[in-house]
Amino acid sequence: MGNLLLKQIEQCRKEMISLGSEYELTSDVVVQSSKRLDNLLLQYQKKIVDDFKSNHYIID
């Protein structure tokens, strides 16, 4: 899942940069792309934390 998620993050980042060069940064299309990227980054961060916890026997 990690590698797929990283590929999705990179693709979304490239898309957002491209859209940002075509449209105003505050346009709906750029903002929506930014939100998708934020969501992917949060998923990745959660995966990293969960993996760390499972490998180090940390209990919430």
N, C-alpha and C positions, 0 to 999 in steps of 0.2 A: 504493500500500500504506500510506503514512503516514497519509493521512486516514482510511482504514478502521480502521487500528490505533488511532488517536486516538479514534474513535467507540466502538470496543470497550472501550478503557480507561475512557472516561467512563461507558459503560453499566454496566460491571462495578463501577466506583466507587460509582455510585448504588445498585446492587443490594446491595453490601456495607454501605453506610450504612443502607439499609432493613432488611436482615437484622439488623444490629447493634442496631437499635432494637426489634426483635421478640424476639431471642434474646440469651442471654448472649454476651459477646464471645469467650468460650472455647469456645462450642458448635461442633460439627463443621461445621455449615452455614456459619457465619461464617468459620471458619478456612479452609475449602475455598474460599470466595469470595475471601478475602484472598490465598490462594495463586494463584488464577487471575489476580488483579490483579497480583501480583508478577511472574508469568510474562509478562503482557502488557507491563508496564513494562520488563522485561529485553529483550524483543523490540524494543521501541521504542528503547531505549538502544543496542542493537546496531546497529539500522538507522541511527541518527544517526552513530555512530562509523564504520560502514562507508561511509556517504555522504561523511563528512568525509575519510576516507582516500582514497577514489576521486577526490575532487575536488582533493586536495592532493598526490597522488602519494606518499603515505607508504607505505613498505614495512615490514612487521613485522620 
